Amino acid sequence: MNLLPFRLDGKHAVITGGASGIGLATASAFAEAGAQVTILDLVATQAAEAADSLPVPGCGIACDVTNAASVESAFAEAAKSGPIELLVNSAGVAHIGTLLTTTPEDFDRLYRVNVVGTYLCMQAGVRQMQQHGGGAIVNLASIAATAGLADRFAYSMTKGAVLAMTLSVARDYLADGIRCNCISPARVHTPFVDGFVARNYRGRETEMMEKLAQSQPIGRMGRPEEIGWLALYLCSEAASFITGVDYPIDGGYFNLR
């Protein structure tokens, strides 16, 4: 894909959860567009391998986004490669369950990763951006933040919080030249989806994948790189007039059902 209109030459981007799925696709798009990319992920070897696989190899750093000390250390290490001007918060976990089937442990795990993780990484990123003349943040929310999805109680709660935090940060740091937006995908075909179907629908994988695809009016799931391209646009100068926006990328889920 020709990414010329959305170049990031000379920019340093940090991508959390960048070792797989949407995070890796985003890191790849950013590297192809000229950014210096630092991938943060829980396991050091996976972060390093993902960074080495980029069109222009970047840096991989271990980071537990739920732990303030780990986040502070990872961002300090990343900043040694240059000021952090772009941040994409892609680290997250999913959960299937209703109010009554979600345990306190499940609820806390999703809150810690999806909400606290986004908060801590934005906090570290904003501090860096304030020192160096601004920047852009993109958070991964979900259509679950604003739509009533069945069996997604805790997940929906966390993505609603991500959306609210995005709007708050966009408002509070306008004067610092920091833009903050979020992306709300519908179902995206990632390794998580493959694993979920394999675990829960053995022998019916093809049937279930088709059912999941058809839940979007466009007739398929999204591809990770499509989310990455939207994140690239929102972090580029082409989107310099955009902040405080939740972008659905949903195959027509909201308006065409």
Beta strands, then each sheet from edge to edge (+ up, - down):
strand 1: 12-16
strand 2: 36-41
strand 3: 59-62
strand 4: 86-89
strand 5: 135-140
strand 6: 178-185
strand 7: 246-249
sheet 1: 3+ 2+ 1+ 4+ 5+ 6+ 7+
end
